[in-house]
Amino acid sequence: MLNLLLILVLLFAVLAILLPLLEKRGKEMTPEQMQRMSRWLIPLIAIALVLQAIRYFMG
């Protein structure tokens, strides 16, 4: 239980540090770039779900 709490605290600490830094230094994406990235999102999620199902049923 202590390991879980340690991992959660570490995760939230890293997020609290990185999110403001990334928001300041991140660049805005053009609509064309967002459209190109969103085109790949659904197929990648589908592949991840299929692989997780295979892993679940095989292991």
Secondary structure as the mmCIF struct_conf table of DSSP 4:
data_model
#
loop_
_struct_conf.conf_type_id
_struct_conf.id
_struct_conf.beg_label_comp_id
_struct_conf.beg_label_asym_id
_struct_conf.beg_label_seq_id
_struct_conf.end_label_comp_id
_struct_conf.end_label_asym_id
_struct_conf.end_label_seq_id
HELX_RH_AL_P HELX_RH_AL_P1 LEU A 2 ARG A 25
HELX_LH_PP_P HELX_LH_PP_P1 GLY A 26 THR A 30
HELX_RH_AL_P HELX_RH_AL_P2 PRO A 31 MET A 58
#
